[in-house]
Each structure stands twice: as structure tokens, then as C-alpha cells.
Amino acid sequence: MAVTITEAAAKHVGSQLANRGSGIGVRVGVRTSGCSGMAYVLEFVDSIDEHDSVFEDHGVKVIIDPKSLVYLEGTELDFVKEGLNEGLKFNNPNAASECGCGESFHV
């Protein structure tokens, strides 16, 4: 399996990278935190570590470290607009539950 990014999310990330003026993709990871146990982490990437996994969809690279990949395998990164709110959304098949705000999850 892989981690994928929708066309809408790829356009959003690509736009952010262009505004930043540098970067080769976005790193997606997890850390222990949040109300459900694990929280998603996003950051722009300027270099790839040798142990990272790289997935590319719609011209955007998603980079994931080996420890995070265990929790993110099969995840789809999407960009959604709901009313006045917009942002990246994680459709993670490994999440047994999520907190109400969608910022953290439990496996």
C-alpha cells in the first residue's frame, strides 16, 4: 500500500510550496499527543533522508519517516472546504477513533 494525495490536496500543497519559494514536497508524520493519543504532523521538506518513503501523486511528493509509516499506511491526504473552514484532511484507514476536531487519532 501507499500514502496518496488527492488532486485538490496536491494543488493546495503545490501552491504553498510555490509561495514558500523552495521545497520538494511535504512531510507527513505522527507524534504522541492530542486527545486521542497520536497527532498528525505536517512540514515542508527541503531534503529527503535515506530511510524516508516517498510517494508522489499529481506532481506532489509526500515524504514519510519509517516510524510514522506504520500508522499512515493507506492514508489519503485530501483538501476540503467545509463552510468557512478549509484545510488538509487525513483519511486514515488505521485510525480506530478520532477526536472531535480531527487533529488526533487512536489506532
C-alpha positions in Angstrom: 0.0 0.0 0.0 0.9 3.6 -0.2 0.0 7.1 1.0 -1.9 9.1 -1.6 -2.8 12.7 -2.1 -5.9 13.9 -3.9 -5.7 16.3 -6.7 -7.3 19.0 -4.5 -4.7 18.5 -1.8 -1.8 18.4 -4.4 -3.0 21.7 -5.8 -3.1 23.2 -2.3 0.4 21.8 -1.3 1.9 22.8 -4.6 0.6 26.4 -4.2 2.0 26.6 -0.7 5.4 25.3 -1.9 5.3 27.9 -4.7 4.5 30.7 -2.2 7.4 29.4 0.0 9.8 29.6 -2.9 11.5 26.3 -2.1 10.9 22.7 -1.1 10.5 19.3 -2.7 7.3 18.1 -1.0 5.5 17.8 2.3 6.5 15.5 5.2 3.6 13.8 6.9 4.3 12.2 10.3 2.8 11.3 13.6 3.7 12.1 17.2 2.4 11.1 20.5 0.0 13.8 21.6 -3.6 15.1 21.2 -6.7 13.9 22.9 -6.8 10.6 21.2 -3.1 9.6 21.5 -1.5 10.4 18.2 -1.4 13.7 16.3 -0.6 14.3 12.6 2.5 16.5 11.8 3.0 18.3 8.5 6.0 20.2 7.4 7.6 21.3 4.1 10.7 19.3 3.0 13.9 20.6 1.6 15.8 17.2 1.6 14.9 13.6 1.9 16.5 11.3 4.5 17.8 7.9 3.2 15.2 5.9 5.2 12.2 8.0 4.2 9.5 6.6 2.0 8.4 8.9 -0.9 5.0 8.8 -2.6 4.1 11.0 -5.5 0.6 11.9 -6.7 -0.4 14.7 -9.0 3.1 16.0 -9.1 3.5 16.4 -5.3 5.8 14.3 -3.2 4.7 13.1 0.2 7.6 12.0 2.4 7.1 9.8 5.4 9.6 8.5 8.0 9.7 4.8 8.8 8.2 5.1 12.3 5.2 7.2 11.0 4.6 4.9 8.0 3.3 2.2 10.3 0.4 4.5 11.4 -0.1 6.1 8.0 0.0 3.2 5.5 -3.0 3.5 3.2 -3.8 7.1 4.2 -5.3 9.6 1.7 -4.4 13.2 2.2 -7.3 15.5 1.0 -8.0 19.2 0.9 -11.6 20.0 2.0 -13.7 23.1 2.4 -16.5 22.9 4.9 -18.4 26.1 5.3 -15.9 28.8 6.2 -13.2 26.3 7.1 -10.7 24.7 4.8 -7.7 22.5 5.3 -6.0 19.2 4.8 -7.8 16.1 6.0 -6.4 12.7 6.7 -8.5 9.7 5.6 -6.6 7.1 7.6 -7.9 3.5 7.5 -5.7 2.7 10.5 -7.5 5.1 12.9 -9.8 3.2 15.2 -11.1 6.6 16.5 -10.5 10.3 16.1 -11.0 13.2 18.4 -13.8 15.6 17.6 -11.5 18.2 16.0 -9.8 15.6 13.7 -6.3 16.6 14.9 -5.6 13.4 16.6 -6.4 9.7 16.4 -6.0 6.3 18.1 -5.1 3.0 16.5 
